[in-house]
Amino acid sequence: MSFFGGGGMQAQQAVNPQNIAMAEQELEMVTDLFNRIADSCFTKCVSTEYTQGDLTQGESVCIDRCVAKFFEVNNKVGEKMQQMGQQNMPK
């Protein structure tokens, strides 16, 4: 079975354009999140004076904490938005 639609049941099914659009949008959102995390944590944690080829232990710990905080805040904001959306739903 191929991931590129090379046979089997998947080749016989029509592709839903709405599902493709949603998948593309989700990929863009994940890519944007990754880029924002990378830019923010790199700027905060990595010195511009590159004296070593690898991250120092301090830089590595800082990046780990930065990424963890980013995801924690992202989850909290998502939960809050979900609560607000449920409160605004008509009863």
Summary of the structure (lengths in Angstrom):
residues: 91
radius of gyration: 20.6
end to end distance: 46.8
largest distance: 61.1
contacts: 165
relative contact order: 0.07
helix: 71%
strand: 0%
